[in-house]
């Protein structure tokens, strides 16, 4: 799943549009609930080294808030990293490079959406 596909899925599933909150980071998109304003997802382009990858340039990541026991398991797998710039106990980063299946991303996104209700 890439950034564009994710935006479409979030809009169709949760009715949420991305919010671009930082002028310094115009590609950082926050998704939050309309009622309580809690964030349930953040999409960012970060240096590859920030999520344990080699090479130069940036990569898109999706940060989700999940149960800490699930996060511990996910971080041992390729395509996952501690939540970039977030509480690493409660947030995980998913590298949007095709390594993690779309279905799994959708399921984890739903868990994050539910966890922040």
TIVO-2410 file (N, C-alpha, C; in nm, 3 decimals):
# residues 117
REC num residu      c1      c2      c3 atome chaine
REC   1      X   0.085  -0.117   0.000     N      A
REC   1      X   0.000   0.000   0.000    CA      A
REC   1      X   0.090   0.123   0.000     C      A
REC   2      X   0.059   0.216  -0.086     N      A
REC   2      X   0.135   0.340  -0.088    CA      A
REC   2      X   0.052   0.451  -0.023     C      A
REC   3      X   0.112   0.567  -0.013     N      A
REC   3      X   0.049   0.682   0.054    CA      A
REC   3      X  -0.087   0.716  -0.009     C      A
REC   4      X  -0.093   0.723  -0.140     N      A
REC   4      X  -0.219   0.758  -0.208    CA      A
REC   4      X  -0.328   0.656  -0.182     C      A
REC   5      X  -0.294   0.529  -0.190     N      A
REC   5      X  -0.392   0.423  -0.162    CA      A
REC   5      X  -0.440   0.431  -0.018     C      A
REC   6      X  -0.349   0.460   0.073     N      A
REC   6      X  -0.385   0.473   0.214    CA      A
REC   6      X  -0.483   0.588   0.234     C      A
REC   7      X  -0.457   0.703   0.174     N      A
REC   7      X  -0.547   0.818   0.186    CA      A
REC   7      X  -0.687   0.783   0.138     C      A
REC   8      X  -0.696   0.714   0.026     N      A
REC   8      X  -0.827   0.674  -0.028    CA      A
REC   8      X  -0.897   0.579   0.067     C      A
REC   9      X  -0.824   0.480   0.117     N      A
REC   9      X  -0.883   0.383   0.210    CA      A
REC   9      X  -0.935   0.453   0.336     C      A
REC  10      X  -0.856   0.541   0.393     N      A
REC  10      X  -0.896   0.610   0.516    CA      A
REC  10      X  -1.021   0.695   0.491     C      A
REC  11      X  -1.025   0.766   0.380     N      A
REC  11      X  -1.142   0.849   0.348    CA      A
REC  11      X  -1.267   0.763   0.330     C      A
REC  12      X  -1.255   0.652   0.256     N      A
REC  12      X  -1.370   0.565   0.231    CA      A
REC  12      X  -1.415   0.492   0.357     C      A
REC  13      X  -1.322   0.453   0.442     N      A
REC  13      X  -1.354   0.371   0.558    CA      A
REC  13      X  -1.394   0.454   0.680     C      A
REC  14      X  -1.322   0.562   0.705     N      A
REC  14      X  -1.344   0.640   0.828    CA      A
REC  14      X  -1.394   0.781   0.801     C      A
REC  15      X  -1.397   0.823   0.675     N      A
REC  15      X  -1.443   0.957   0.641    CA      A
REC  15      X  -1.347   1.066   0.683     C      A
REC  16      X  -1.220   1.030   0.700     N      A
REC  16      X  -1.120   1.124   0.749    CA      A
REC  16      X  -1.028   1.170   0.636     C      A
REC  17      X  -1.007   1.301   0.630     N      A
REC  17      X  -0.910   1.357   0.536    CA      A
REC  17      X  -0.779   1.380   0.609     C      A
REC  18      X  -0.668   1.374   0.537     N      A
REC  18      X  -0.540   1.402   0.601    CA      A
REC  18      X  -0.531   1.549   0.641     C      A
REC  19      X  -0.467   1.573   0.754     N      A
REC  19      X  -0.439   1.710   0.798    CA      A
REC  19      X  -0.288   1.730   0.790     C      A
REC  20      X  -0.248   1.839   0.730     N      A
REC  20      X  -0.106   1.871   0.717    CA      A
REC  20      X  -0.077   1.986   0.813     C      A
REC  21      X  -0.025   1.954   0.930     N      A
REC  21      X  -0.017   2.047   1.041    CA      A
REC  21      X   0.111   2.129   1.047     C      A
REC  22      X   0.216   2.085   0.981     N      A
REC  22      X   0.345   2.149   0.997    CA      A
REC  22      X   0.398   2.202   0.865     C      A
REC  23      X   0.422   2.332   0.863     N      A
REC  23      X   0.476   2.394   0.743    CA      A
REC  23      X   0.615   2.338   0.711     C      A
REC  24      X   0.692   2.309   0.815     N      A
REC  24      X   0.827   2.257   0.795    CA      A
REC  24      X   0.825   2.115   0.737     C      A
REC  25      X   0.716   2.041   0.759     N      A
REC  25      X   0.702   1.903   0.710    CA      A
REC  25      X   0.573   1.890   0.630     C      A
REC  26      X   0.571   1.942   0.509     N      A
REC  26      X   0.446   1.946   0.431    CA      A
REC  26      X   0.392   1.809   0.391     C      A
REC  27      X   0.473   1.704   0.399     N      A
REC  27      X   0.426   1.570   0.362    CA      A
REC  27      X   0.381   1.487   0.481     C      A
REC  28      X   0.387   1.543   0.601     N      A
REC  28      X   0.342   1.471   0.721    CA      A
REC  28      X   0.190   1.487   0.731     C      A
REC  29      X   0.119   1.376   0.723     N      A
REC  29      X  -0.027   1.379   0.726    CA      A
REC  29      X  -0.078   1.310   0.852     C      A
REC  30      X  -0.162   1.381   0.926     N      A
REC  30      X  -0.221   1.328   1.049    CA      A
REC  30      X  -0.366   1.293   1.020     C      A
REC  31      X  -0.409   1.180   1.075     N      A
REC  31      X  -0.550   1.140   1.069    CA      A
REC  31      X  -0.600   1.132   1.212     C      A
REC  32      X  -0.711   1.200   1.238     N      A
REC  32      X  -0.766   1.198   1.374    CA      A
REC  32      X  -0.917   1.191   1.371     C      A
REC  33      X  -0.970   1.150   1.484     N      A
REC  33      X  -1.115   1.141   1.499    CA      A
REC  33      X  -1.175   1.281   1.501     C      A
REC  34      X  -1.293   1.294   1.441     N      A
REC  34      X  -1.361   1.424   1.440    CA      A
REC  34      X  -1.412   1.463   1.579     C      A
REC  35      X  -1.454   1.363   1.657     N      A
REC  35      X  -1.517   1.397   1.786    CA      A
REC  35      X  -1.416   1.425   1.898     C      A
REC  36      X  -1.318   1.338   1.918     N      A
REC  36      X  -1.225   1.358   2.030    CA      A
REC  36      X  -1.089   1.413   1.985     C      A
REC  37      X  -1.069   1.425   1.856     N      A
REC  37      X  -0.947   1.481   1.795    CA      A
REC  37      X  -0.821   1.400   1.824     C      A
REC  38      X  -0.833   1.279   1.872     N      A
REC  38      X  -0.717   1.194   1.895    CA      A
REC  38      X  -0.664   1.142   1.762     C      A
REC  39      X  -0.534   1.140   1.751     N      A
REC  39      X  -0.469   1.087   1.632    CA      A
REC  39      X  -0.476   0.936   1.633     C      A
REC  40      X  -0.506   0.879   1.517     N      A
REC  40      X  -0.500   0.733   1.504    CA      A
REC  40      X  -0.401   0.688   1.398     C      A
REC  41      X  -0.352   0.782   1.318     N      A
REC  41      X  -0.252   0.747   1.217    CA      A
REC  41      X  -0.177   0.872   1.174     C      A
REC  42      X  -0.051   0.851   1.139     N      A
REC  42      X   0.032   0.959   1.086    CA      A
REC  42      X   0.114   0.898   0.972     C      A
REC  43      X   0.118   0.967   0.861     N      A
REC  43      X   0.200   0.925   0.747    CA      A
REC  43      X   0.310   1.029   0.732     C      A
REC  44      X   0.435   0.981   0.723     N      A
REC  44      X   0.549   1.072   0.714    CA      A
REC  44      X   0.650   1.017   0.613     C      A
REC  45      X   0.726   1.105   0.556     N      A
REC  45      X   0.842   1.062   0.479    CA      A
REC  45      X   0.964   1.093   0.567     C      A
REC  46      X   1.037   0.988   0.602     N      A
REC  46      X   1.149   1.000   0.696    CA      A
REC  46      X   1.275   0.943   0.632     C      A
REC  47      X   1.390   0.983   0.683     N      A
REC  47      X   1.514   0.923   0.632    CA      A
REC  47      X   1.511   0.771   0.652     C      A
REC  48      X   1.560   0.698   0.556     N      A
REC  48      X   1.560   0.552   0.564    CA      A
REC  48      X   1.627   0.502   0.691     C      A
REC  49      X   1.733   0.570   0.730     N      A
REC  49      X   1.806   0.529   0.851    CA      A
REC  49      X   1.722   0.543   0.978     C      A
REC  50      X   1.621   0.631   0.976     N      A
REC  50      X   1.537   0.653   1.095    CA      A
REC  50      X   1.452   0.531   1.129     C      A
REC  51      X   1.432   0.443   1.032     N      A
REC  51      X   1.353   0.321   1.057    CA      A
REC  51      X   1.436   0.196   1.032     C      A
REC  52      X   1.567   0.211   1.044     N      A
REC  52      X   1.656   0.096   1.037    CA      A
REC  52      X   1.689   0.046   0.899     C      A
REC  53      X   1.664   0.125   0.796     N      A
REC  53      X   1.693   0.083   0.659    CA      A
REC  53      X   1.824   0.143   0.612     C      A
REC  54      X   1.887   0.077   0.519     N      A
REC  54      X   2.009   0.130   0.461    CA      A
REC  54      X   1.976   0.211   0.337     C      A
REC  55      X   2.074   0.282   0.289     N      A
REC  55      X   2.057   0.360   0.168    CA      A
REC  55      X   2.023   0.504   0.199     C      A
REC  56      X   2.023   0.582   0.095     N      A
REC  56      X   1.996   0.725   0.107    CA      A
REC  56      X   1.852   0.754   0.069     C      A
REC  57      X   1.808   0.872   0.105     N      A
REC  57      X   1.675   0.916   0.069    CA      A
REC  57      X   1.574   0.887   0.177     C      A
REC  58      X   1.450   0.916   0.145     N      A
REC  58      X   1.341   0.902   0.241    CA      A
REC  58      X   1.250   0.786   0.201     C      A
REC  59      X   1.172   0.743   0.299     N      A
REC  59      X   1.074   0.638   0.277    CA      A
REC  59      X   0.947   0.678   0.352     C      A
REC  60      X   0.831   0.646   0.296     N      A
REC  60      X   0.704   0.674   0.365    CA      A
REC  60      X   0.681   0.571   0.474     C      A
REC  61      X   0.637   0.619   0.590     N      A
REC  61      X   0.600   0.530   0.699    CA      A
REC  61      X   0.462   0.570   0.750     C      A
REC  62      X   0.394   0.471   0.804     N      A
REC  62      X   0.265   0.490   0.867    CA      A
REC  62      X   0.281   0.458   1.014     C      A
REC  63      X   0.255   0.555   1.100     N      A
REC  63      X   0.259   0.533   1.244    CA      A
REC  63      X   0.119   0.504   1.294     C      A
REC  64      X   0.107   0.397   1.375     N      A
REC  64      X  -0.021   0.356   1.432    CA      A
REC  64      X  -0.007   0.335   1.581     C      A
REC  65      X  -0.114   0.364   1.654     N      A
REC  65      X  -0.117   0.341   1.798    CA      A
REC  65      X  -0.183   0.205   1.822     C      A
REC  66      X  -0.105   0.114   1.887     N      A
REC  66      X  -0.152  -0.023   1.907    CA      A
REC  66      X  -0.120  -0.071   2.048     C      A
REC  67      X  -0.173  -0.185   2.082     N      A
REC  67      X  -0.145  -0.247   2.211    CA      A
REC  67      X   0.005  -0.278   2.221     C      A
REC  68      X   0.068  -0.241   2.334     N      A
REC  68      X   0.212  -0.264   2.347    CA      A
REC  68      X   0.257  -0.408   2.325     C      A
REC  69      X   0.177  -0.506   2.364     N      A
REC  69      X   0.218  -0.645   2.343    CA      A
REC  69      X   0.221  -0.680   2.194     C      A
REC  70      X   0.133  -0.624   2.117     N      A
REC  70      X   0.132  -0.645   1.973    CA      A
REC  70      X   0.252  -0.574   1.909     C      A
REC  71      X   0.282  -0.455   1.957     N      A
REC  71      X   0.394  -0.379   1.904    CA      A
REC  71      X   0.524  -0.455   1.922     C      A
REC  72      X   0.543  -0.515   2.040     N      A
REC  72      X   0.665  -0.592   2.065    CA      A
REC  72      X   0.684  -0.701   1.959     C      A
REC  73      X   0.576  -0.768   1.924     N      A
REC  73      X   0.584  -0.873   1.822    CA      A
REC  73      X   0.611  -0.815   1.683     C      A
REC  74      X   0.540  -0.709   1.649     N      A
REC  74      X   0.553  -0.650   1.515    CA      A
REC  74      X   0.695  -0.598   1.490     C      A
REC  75      X   0.756  -0.539   1.590     N      A
REC  75      X   0.889  -0.479   1.570    CA      A
REC  75      X   0.997  -0.581   1.539     C      A
REC  76      X   0.968  -0.708   1.558     N      A
REC  76      X   1.066  -0.812   1.525    CA      A
REC  76      X   1.059  -0.851   1.378     C      A
REC  77      X   0.959  -0.800   1.307     N      A
REC  77      X   0.936  -0.839   1.169    CA      A
REC  77      X   0.985  -0.732   1.071     C      A
REC  78      X   1.026  -0.776   0.952     N      A
REC  78      X   1.065  -0.680   0.848    CA      A
REC  78      X   0.946  -0.590   0.811     C      A
REC  79      X   0.975  -0.463   0.788     N      A
REC  79      X   0.870  -0.368   0.750    CA      A
REC  79      X   0.814  -0.291   0.867     C      A
REC  80      X   0.856  -0.325   0.988     N      A
REC  80      X   0.807  -0.258   1.109    CA      A
REC  80      X   0.925  -0.199   1.186     C      A
REC  81      X   0.900  -0.089   1.256     N      A
REC  81      X   1.004  -0.023   1.336    CA      A
REC  81      X   0.935   0.046   1.453     C      A
REC  82      X   1.012   0.080   1.557     N      A
REC  82      X   0.954   0.159   1.666    CA      A
REC  82      X   0.891   0.287   1.609     C      A
REC  83      X   0.785   0.333   1.669     N      A
REC  83      X   0.715   0.452   1.620    CA      A
REC  83      X   0.807   0.572   1.607     C      A
REC  84      X   0.825   0.618   1.485     N      A
REC  84      X   0.913   0.730   1.460    CA      A
REC  84      X   0.855   0.856   1.523     C      A
REC  85      X   0.933   0.919   1.609     N      A
REC  85      X   0.897   1.044   1.677    CA      A
REC  85      X   0.772   1.032   1.764     C      A
REC  86      X   0.742   0.913   1.810     N      A
REC  86      X   0.625   0.892   1.896    CA      A
REC  86      X   0.668   0.806   2.015     C      A
REC  87      X   0.575   0.787   2.109     N      A
REC  87      X   0.600   0.698   2.223    CA      A
REC  87      X   0.619   0.558   2.167     C      A
REC  88      X   0.737   0.504   2.183     N      A
REC  88      X   0.771   0.376   2.120    CA      A
REC  88      X   0.700   0.257   2.184     C      A
REC  89      X   0.645   0.277   2.304     N      A
REC  89      X   0.570   0.169   2.369    CA      A
REC  89      X   0.431   0.154   2.306     C      A
REC  90      X   0.375   0.263   2.258     N      A
REC  90      X   0.236   0.262   2.210    CA      A
REC  90      X   0.222   0.283   2.060     C      A
REC  91      X   0.330   0.319   1.992     N      A
REC  91      X   0.322   0.347   1.849    CA      A
REC  91      X   0.423   0.263   1.774     C      A
REC  92      X   0.385   0.221   1.655     N      A
REC  92      X   0.474   0.144   1.567    CA      A
REC  92      X   0.473   0.211   1.430     C      A
REC  93      X   0.586   0.204   1.362     N      A
REC  93      X   0.596   0.255   1.225    CA      A
REC  93      X   0.594   0.137   1.128     C      A
REC  94      X   0.515   0.151   1.024     N      A
REC  94      X   0.511   0.052   0.916    CA      A
REC  94      X   0.569   0.119   0.792     C      A
REC  95      X   0.671   0.059   0.737     N      A
REC  95      X   0.732   0.113   0.616    CA      A
REC  95      X   0.640   0.081   0.498     C      A
REC  96      X   0.602   0.184   0.425     N      A
REC  96      X   0.510   0.167   0.312    CA      A
REC  96      X   0.588   0.143   0.183     C      A
REC  97      X   0.655   0.028   0.180     N      A
REC  97      X   0.736  -0.008   0.063    CA      A
REC  97      X   0.690  -0.137  -0.002     C      A
REC  98      X   0.574  -0.189   0.040     N      A
REC  98      X   0.521  -0.310  -0.018    CA      A
REC  98      X   0.557  -0.437   0.056     C      A
REC  99      X   0.645  -0.429   0.155     N      A
REC  99      X   0.687  -0.547   0.230    CA      A
REC  99      X   0.575  -0.600   0.321     C      A
REC 100      X   0.497  -0.508   0.380     N      A
REC 100      X   0.385  -0.547   0.464    CA      A
REC 100      X   0.260  -0.549   0.377     C      A
REC 101      X   0.187  -0.659   0.383     N      A
REC 101      X   0.069  -0.677   0.298    CA      A
REC 101      X  -0.038  -0.572   0.327     C      A
REC 102      X  -0.107  -0.529   0.221     N      A
REC 102      X  -0.213  -0.430   0.236    CA      A
REC 102      X  -0.317  -0.473   0.338     C      A
REC 103      X  -0.355  -0.600   0.334     N      A
REC 103      X  -0.457  -0.650   0.427    CA      A
REC 103      X  -0.412  -0.634   0.572     C      A
REC 104      X  -0.286  -0.659   0.599     N      A
REC 104      X  -0.236  -0.643   0.736    CA      A
REC 104      X  -0.234  -0.496   0.776     C      A
REC 105      X  -0.194  -0.410   0.685     N      A
REC 105      X  -0.196  -0.266   0.713    CA      A
REC 105      X  -0.337  -0.221   0.746     C      A
REC 106      X  -0.434  -0.264   0.667     N      A
REC 106      X  -0.574  -0.227   0.689    CA      A
REC 106      X  -0.622  -0.276   0.826     C      A
REC 107      X  -0.587  -0.399   0.862     N      A
REC 107      X  -0.628  -0.453   0.992    CA      A
REC 107      X  -0.565  -0.375   1.107     C      A
REC 108      X  -0.437  -0.343   1.097     N      A
REC 108      X  -0.370  -0.268   1.202    CA      A
REC 108      X  -0.422  -0.124   1.210     C      A
REC 109      X  -0.452  -0.065   1.095     N      A
REC 109      X  -0.510   0.068   1.093    CA      A
REC 109      X  -0.644   0.068   1.166     C      A
REC 110      X  -0.724  -0.034   1.144     N      A
REC 110      X  -0.852  -0.044   1.213    CA      A
REC 110      X  -0.833  -0.058   1.364     C      A
REC 111      X  -0.734  -0.136   1.404     N      A
REC 111      X  -0.704  -0.149   1.548    CA      A
REC 111      X  -0.666  -0.014   1.608     C      A
REC 112      X  -0.585   0.062   1.537     N      A
REC 112      X  -0.544   0.192   1.586    CA      A
REC 112      X  -0.663   0.287   1.595     C      A
REC 113      X  -0.749   0.281   1.495     N      A
REC 113      X  -0.869   0.365   1.494    CA      A
REC 113      X  -0.957   0.331   1.614     C      A
REC 114      X  -0.973   0.204   1.641     N      A
REC 114      X  -1.055   0.161   1.757    CA      A
REC 114      X  -0.990   0.196   1.889     C      A
REC 115      X  -0.859   0.182   1.897     N      A
REC 115      X  -0.786   0.208   2.023    CA      A
REC 115      X  -0.791   0.355   2.064     C      A
REC 116      X  -0.813   0.442   1.970     N      A
REC 116      X  -0.811   0.585   2.001    CA      A
REC 116      X  -0.952   0.647   2.007     C      A
REC 117      X  -1.053   0.565   2.003     N      A
REC 117      X  -1.192   0.616   2.009    CA      A
REC 117      X  -1.224   0.674   2.140     C      A
***
